[in-house]
Amino acid sequence: IFLRIPEWANTASIKVNGLEMSDNKITANSFFKINRKWKNNDIIEIDFPFEFNTTKKLERVEAPQSQYNIFEVNWTAITRGPLVYSINGLINGTERETILNMDFDNLNTSLKEVKSSKFTNQTEYITPDSLILMPYYRADNREKTNWRLTWFLTDIK
């Protein structure tokens, strides 16, 4: 049997009948092969821990006919497992340009957990600037007229 290991699952673990599968290395963004003779009632357990990850993007505007930049903007997106996080209810046209005050390289200490569903691992967090981060699909009750900010300004030069 081949099990797909998602790209975001850097620390996945697999057990068969309660025993850790350590024969092969589990690698994110690949398939894990379990080669065995299967019996009735065999159980496969897969654990995909939801860890914070960041994706960084540089926006650079260069002066025409010049090698110099007019400005550079660093943006960061936050994911946790397969979930993309957004700031809920943030827009009056100016907050997009606010630099968020948090350590994007160590989100476990920068964010404070506020709410978690008893059925899922879809926790909400509060930033040091008192903004609420939540999974994108839940932000603003999914109303089409509201903005959901997923790229956060981290630096501008």
N, C-alpha and C positions, 0 to 999 in steps of 0.2 A: 504494500500500500504506500502511496506517496501522499504526504501532507504538505500543503502549501504554507510556507512561513512568510507572512507579510513583511514588507520592507521596514516597517516601523517596529517590528518585534525583535529587538536586539538581544533580549534576554529570555527568549522563549524556552520553555521546558516541556518535555513530553514523557509521559509514563504509560506503560502497558501493564495492566493488572497491578497497579501500584508501584511498579519498579521503574526507576528512572532509566530512560534510553540514553546511555552514554557511549554506545558503540560508534556512532557517527556524530560529528560536530553539527550542531543546529546553527544554520546560517540564515540571517535575515534575507528576504527577497530571493528565496530559493525553495526547493522542494526537499523534504526530509523523507528518506526511504526507510520503511520498516519491513524487513524481510524475515518472515517467520511463518511457521505453520500455525494457522489460526484455529481456535476452538470456539465452540458455542460459549456465549457469555463473556468473551474477552472484552476488556474495557480499555479504550484509549482516552487518556486525559491530556489535554493541551492547556498550558498556561501562557497567556500572552499578557505580561504586565504592561499596564498603561503608564509609560514614562513620558516626561516632558521632552520635547525636541523643539529646536528652533530652526527656521530657514531664514537665511539672511539674503538681502538683495540690495545692490548698490545702484542708485539712480544718479547718473552723472550728466550734467549739461555743460557742454564746452562752448566757449566763445567762438563765434564764426571766424574762420580763417586764422585760428590760433591753436596753440597746443595747451593753453591754460583752461582750467575749468571755471565756469561762472559759479557753480556750486555743486556739491556732492551731498546726497541724502542717503543715509543708511536706514533701511526698513527691515523689520523682523516680523515673521509670522510664528505663532505658537501652535503646536499640535501636542496632543497627548494620546498616544495610541493612534487609532484611525480618525480621531476627532480633531477638527480645525476649530480653534477658539477665536471668539470675537468679543469685542467690548459691546455690551448691551446698551442700546438706546443712545449711542453717542453720535450726535450730529446736530450742529447748528451752523455748520460750515467752517468753524474755526478749530474745533477740537482735533480734527484730523492733523493739524499742524503742530499739536502739542507733543513735546518730547516726553515719553513716559519715563517716570523715575523708578526704574527697577533694574536689577541685575539679570539680564537675559541669559547669561551663562550659568546662572544658578537659580533657576525658577523655584525650586523647592523651598528656598529661604525667602525669596522675594514675594511670593504669593501666599495669602492666608486662605485656607479652605473655609467656605461658608455654607455650602449646602451639597448634599449628595442624595441621589435617589436610592431608595432601598432595593431597587431592581437592577440598577446598572452602576457602572463606574463613571458616571457622567457628572462629576463634581463641578461646582462653580467656585470661583476664587475671587478674592478682592485684591487689587493692586495697592502698592503704597500710596497711590494717588486717589484711593477710594473708588476706583472704577471696577465694575463687575465683569469678569471674564466668564463666558459660558460657551458651550458648544454652539457653533454657528447656526446649526439647524433650529435651535431653540430660541435664538436671540429675537427680541421684540415680538414674541408670539407669532413669528413667521409672517408678519404683515408685510405686504409688498411695498408699502409707502415708507417704511423705515429703513435706515441704513444700518449695516452691521460692519464694523471696521475690523478687518482681519490682518492688515499690514500695519505695524506700529512703528512710528517714527522713533529711531533710537539715537540719531545724530545727524547734524547738518553742518556743513562747512562752507 
